[in-house]
Every structure is written in structure tokens, then in C-alpha cells.
Amino acid sequence: MAVGCDFARELVAGRGARGRLGAASTVLAVTLLASGIPTSPEEAYGGSSAATTPPTGLTVSVDRDGFSYTITTQTPCWSFAGSVGYRLTHITITDGRDPIGSYRETDFTYQATVARRSGIRAYTDKPVVVFTTAYLADAPNSEPFPILGTYPRLPYHLSYQDAAFSPYRFNGGNAGDSPWLYFDTQAHGFLLSAASDFQIADTATNADGSIVAGIAPSVTTLPRGFTHRTMLVLGNGINITFQMWGQAMTALAGKRPIPRDATCSSIAGGIQRDRRARGRATVRTAEVNLSTGPRRTCSPTGWRHSVCGSACRSSRTLAGSTRPARTTSGTRCPAM
């Protein structure tokens, strides 16, 4: 059942906060200290808090004693909420900027199976939210974050299936590694997907209807320091929502989209610069001068020797060493 807008506003105003806060337990303080989490009184004994990010109007609220977190929107008036199941401590709100844009982030720690630090980052100029959770010790793959028990139960949803060519499917089962889009008859929608660890990320629906975003059950343990991210995007229109999601994902990964008027040479030049920056072998698209023989040029079907005209394989390995050129049949190039 969705949380009403009046209740959300009361929560933001502080009227939904629990009573006077008590002292943190000694056992928890010792555990957090051993895990490297700061335990200053200003942070450790902080209570419920709410942070709004204008102009998007996204409001992130956390309730320390209620173990819960809530994200509310203004247009449409929606709420997303969940619980970590443990008392929240070290609640902090910080402003910053990353490749997506300016944001306001609410972070908190809690003692689950192991000490955890999670955060909810809401962007000021884009209707985008990024959930982050970090494991501060080796841990079993359990208690994922987020688990959204409250979200708009919209009538339609779209996902892509775990099959060849990833066919789309309306109102059917969702693949765990697919972005999930929910929308209504006015095309108001939200999209939830993994934002990291894509090969092992998994999104699922529990029996009670809650949405769980985490790591695939086939991964049994997670190492200390492992951090996973999940992205929530809200939009007015199906294409617009997907476009905002794609732009945010690309920016978060530090990638730039290829321009519509890009040529093959400009794309290959970007690959060359990217590989050079990573210390890999340089890929040249026009021609390669070999130290051991004549020059070979690039053709639409591959490398072709400038003397014999045979279709030759590249004579450079990824490490940059040189080996004799060979034709596609595997024999040594006759002109070499």
C-alpha cells in the first residue's frame, strides 16, 4: 500500500519522528569502532532526518528507530519506502557533485550480519536516485539494499528477458538482470536497475510484492569493502524515462555517448585514446608500419598486405610485440 502524501509531508516536517533518542549500545559502538566507522556523538546519536533536493522535489527521509527510509516525489505524488531491519546510526546529509550532476546524499550505518554503510543520493536537477550499500567486513550475500516494500503499484511494466537478443515483455515475468519499468495510463513511470556489478546483479520480487535489488543468490559471499549501487529514475513518458536512465548510467560510468554524426575514424580514434590511456596496445585504423617488412593497410574485410594483396592477420599482439604476418588461411604471407 502506498504511503499517502500527507503522511510523507508530516514525516519531512519531523512530526513522524519517534520520541526522544536514547544512547547507543556499548556493543554496537565497539563493533562500529572496530569496523572503522566514526562514532562521534554528533553523528552516532543523530535521529530521524529529511533532505529535499530542489527543483526536482525529491525528498529522502530516514527514521533511525524505525529502521526505515522513504523517498517522496511531488509530481506525481509518489512514495518509495523500505526498511533495513536494524537501528540506523551515523545519519549524515552531504551535498556534492558527480558526473551525473549535483546531489544531496543521506548516509547511515547499521549493524546487520556485519557492519554496513548505505546511502541514498538524490540529484538536484534530474529525477534520479542512486542507492549505495557497502559491506565493512566479509559477509554472506544476504540482507540486500534497497528492499522497496512501498512503491507505486502501477498497472503496466516492461522488462527485457534473459534470452537471445533480450526480447522485451509487457506485464510478464521480469529478468533479474534487466531494467524494470513501471508506468500508468498517462505514461508516468519509474525505472529501477542495477548501477554496478552488472554481471552478478539481480533484481527480484518477493512474495509480499516488495522489490529487492542486490546480488544474484549464486554468489554466496561478499568481500569486505564490496559496494553495490542501484538506480531509480522517474519520468513523464516512456522514452523520456529510458533516455534519462541511459544518460545517467553513461555518466555514472564515466562514458560519453557517441555523437549521431560520428564517423568510423572518429569512433576508432576514441578507442585508440581509450586504450592508450589504459596502457594497452595502440590500435591504428589507417595503416600499420611494420618494422620487419612492407606496410599493410586496412580494408573493409580486414588487413590486406600492400605488396601481395593477401588478406593478412594483424602482426601485433596486445602486448605490442611483432610476429610475422600470415594470411587468413594460416600460411605465411608470401611477400614477407
N, C-alpha and C positions, 0 to 999 in steps of 0.2 A: 504494500500500500504506500502510495507516495506521501511524502511529508507535505503538509499544507504550507502555503506562503506565509500565513500569519504566524505559524509556529516558527518558521525559519527566521522571520524578522525578529521575533522575541528572542530567539537564540543569539542572533547577531547583536541585539541590544544588551545582552547579558542577563535577561530575565530567565533564561532557561538554564543558567549555571547552577551547579549544585551548591550546597551551603559552604560554610567556612572550611578551608582546606586544612588537613592535618599534616603532621610531619611524615616524611618518607621513612620507610622501614630501614633499619640498620643493615639488614641482609641485602636489600636492593641497592643501597648506597655502596656497600662494599663490592657487590658484583659489578656495578657500573664503573666504579673506580678501577677495578681490575681489568675491565674491558677497554679502558682508555677514554671513557665518556666523562666530560667535565661535570662536577657535582656542586657547583656554586649555588648558594641558597636562592639567588635571584632567578636562576633557571630551574633548579630542581623542584622548587616548591611553587612554581607558577601554575595557575589554574586554567580554566577554560579561556579560550581566546577566539577572536574572529578577525579576519582580514579581508577587506574588499578591494578589488582591483578595478578602478575606473579606467577607461569608459566602458569596458566590457560588462561591468556589473557582476562579475563572478565573485562570490563570497565563500571563503573557506573557513569553517568553524571546527574547532576540536574541543571535546569535553574530556578533561583529564580523568575525572572519576567515573564518567560514563563509558570510557574506553572508545569513544566514537568520534567520527569525523563526518562533516556534512559539507557539500558543495551546492550552493544555490545559484540560480540564474534569474534574471529579471524578465527577459522577453525571449521565449515564453517563460513563465514562472515554473521552473523545474527544480527538483532536488535529487541529489545523488548522495547516498549515505551508507556507511558501513561501520564495522567495529573490529578492532584488533583483538579484543577479548582480554586485554590487560590494561592496567592503570598507566596513563601517559605521564611522562615526566620530561623535563628539559624542553618545554614548549617555547619555541623561538619563532619570530617572524622577521624575515630579512628581505630587502629589496636588492635586485641585481639585474644583470643583463647577460644573455647568451645569444647564440646565433639566431634563435627564433625571434627574440625581442626582449623588451623589459618585462620583468615579472616581480611578483611578490610571493615568497615561499614560506610556508608554515612547516616547521620540522618538529619532530618529537621522538623521544626514545621510550622503549618499554622492554620489560623482561619477559620474553616469550620462552621458547625452548632454550634459546640463547639470547643474549642482549641484541636488540635491533634498533636501528635508527631509520625512520621513514619520513618522507616529506611529501607535500602537495604543493606544486608550483603552478600558480595561475598567472597568465600573461595579461598585461595591461591593455594591449591594442589588438589582441587576437583571442577569440573564444576557444582557447586551448589550455588544457590542464595536463601536467605531467606528474605521475605518481612515481616515487622512488623509494626503494627499500634496500637497506644494506645489512648484511649479516656480519656481526662483530666477532664471531667465532665460528669454527667448523660446526655445521648443523645439518640435521636431516632435512630433506626437502618437504617441509610442512609449513603450515600457517602462512600462506601467501598474502601478499598485499598488492592491490586492494581486493577486498571482497565487498561488492556492492549489493547490499540487501535491499536498498531503496533506490529506485531509478524509474524514469517514466516508462510505463508499460505500454509502449506504442504498438499499433496494430500490425505494422509491417516490419520485416527485417530482411536484410540482404547479406550474403556472405559468399565466399568462394571455396569450392570443395577441394579436398585433398585427393586430387586425381589428375590425370594427364591434362595439361593446358588449363587447369584450375577453373572449371566451368562455374558460373555463378548460379545461385539458387535463391529463390524468393520463399520466405516463410518455411524453410526446411531446416534440417539439422545444420549447425554451424561447425565448420572445421576449426580445430583448436589453434591452428597457426594462421588463420585468416583474420583480416579486419572485420569487425561486426558493425553493420549499420542498421540503426533502428529509425523509423520515420513514421509520420502520420499522414493524413489525407491532405494537409497543407504543405507537405514536404519539410516541416520542421523535423530535424533529426539530430542524432548524435552518433558518433563513431568511436568505437573502442578498439585498441590494438596494442600489441607489444611495441615498445620503442627501443628495445635492445635484445640481445641474445636470441635472435630470430630462429636459429636452427633448433633451439630447445624450448622456446616459449610456448605457452599453452594457455588458452582461454576456454573456460568451460562454464556450464550452468549447473548449479546444484539442484537437488530435488526440491528445495524450497523456492526455486526460481532465482536465487542470488547469482550474480556473475562473479566468477573467480578468475583473476589474471595472475599467472605465475609461471612456473617452470614445469615441463612435462613430467608426469609421475615416473617415467622410465629413468629419470635422473634421481638417484636416491639420496645423495648427499651434496651439500654446497659448501665450498671452502670459505674460510674467513676472508672478509673483505669483498665477497661477491655482492654485486649491486645490480638490481634489475629495475627497469623502467617500463611504465605503461602510459599510453597517451589517450586522452579523452578530448574529442573535438566536437563542438556544437555548431550547427549551421542551419541556414534557411535555404533549402534547396539541395537536392541530391548531389548534383555536380559540384556545387559550391563547397559542400561539406567534404567531398572527396578531394577537391583541389586544395582546400586549406590543410587537410590532413597530409597530403603529399608534400606540400611546401614546408610544413612544419617538420615532417620526418626527414626531408632532404637537408634542411637547415641544421637540424639537431645532429645529423651525421657529418656535418661539415662539407657537404657536397653542393655543387652549383648545377642547376638544370641546364641541359644543352639548349641553346637558342634554336628557334624554329628555322632560322636561315643558316644554320651551321653547315659547313662543307665537310667532306671526308678528311681533308687535310687539317682543318682546324680541330676536328674531333681527335684525330691521331696525334696532333701536336699537344693536345691536353693530356693524352695518355702518356706521351713521351715525358712531359714535365712531371706528371704524377709519379711515374716510375723512377725518374732521376731523383726526385725528392726523397724517395724511399730507398735509394741506394741500389736499385735494381739495374739490369742491363737496359741500355737505351734502345728504343725501337725507332728506326728511321723509316719514314714512309716513302720517300722518293727513291733513294738508292743507297747501297752499302758499298763502301770501298774496302775491299779485302786486301790484307797485307800479303797474302800468298798467291794472288792471281788477278785476273781481269775482273771488271766490275759487273755486278748483276743488278737489274732493275726490276721494279715491282710491276706486275701485270694484274689484270682483274682476276686471273686464275691462280696467282701466286708468284713466287720468284722465278725469273727467267734469265738465263745466262746471256750476256751481251755478245758473246762470240759464237757459241754453238747453238743458241736459241733453245736449248733444252730447258724444260721446267725443272728447276733445281730447288732443293730444300735449303732453308737458311743454314749458313755455315757458322753461326754464332750461337753458343749455348747461353742460358740465362746468366751464367757466371761471367760471360764476356769472352771466353776463350774461343779460339778459332779451330775449326776442323774442316777437312776437305768437303767441297760441295758435292752433292750427289743428286742424281735425277730422281723423279718420283718413283721409278722402278727399283731404286735402291743401288743402282750401279754408279760408279764414279763418273763425274761429268767428263766427257771426252776432251774438253778444252782445258782441263785443269792439269 
